[in-house]
Amino acid sequence: MKFALVDGIRQEATTGVRGSCPGCGSPTLAKCGLKRLHHWAHISTAVCDRWWEQETEWHRAWKNLFPTQWQEVRHVAIDGEVHIADVKTASGTVIEFQHSEITPQERGSREAFYDSMIWIVDGTRFKRDLSSFREALLNAPPVGAETDARSWLLFDRAAVIIERWRGSKRPVFLDFGDAEFPLAWMPSTGVLWWLSYTLRGRVIATPVHRQSVVDHILSGTSIRGFGRPMPPMSRRSGRPRF
Ligand SMILES: [Zn+2]
């Protein structure tokens, strides 16, 4: 974790300091080596939040785009279950940055637990994800009427990464980093792919400006695709709202 409590105050890890876990209250030790990101680890092997995944540079870079008080926020359900959200906005929307694989069951649990949430997925984690996604786009019809931005309608098994996230009921944004797509109008950096799953085994894939997603989370401004402006989306259904 990036933050632990030291004398009751949220702090980043500094060498030799002990703190306590904001999730479970057990003692943590600052890990400030050269190989991994500076972070806090539980002193015992206890894992208090079974949803927590080891933080990568990718996670940390995303989290740092948001105010520190929004990062790693403890969330308690009515039944007492505790999880730490990667980012939770002032209005209560949770942003989860997902690098490793996640089972459909666990994904469903998190969507139910957080309710209003957005997934941002590391599209560079598995080798075949990008190539199969590109290939699927080549064979897919563009969507005109359903959204105002350029997008494609795909089967929800059309590519490995699309199939892995099928059934998701929240907005999913794929982050392929600076990967290039053979589309003349698309910039080579700053793009995310917004996947919106429909009930009929299809998904709408829409490239959007990455910064507009960040701004949307920060201040509620519209997410911008390429073409005409996008309508605001519903954070519950993950679909554009008209
Ligand atoms: Zn803990």
Residues whose N, C-alpha, C, O or C-beta is under 5 A from the ligand:
A	BS01	ZN	C21 G23 C24 G25 C48
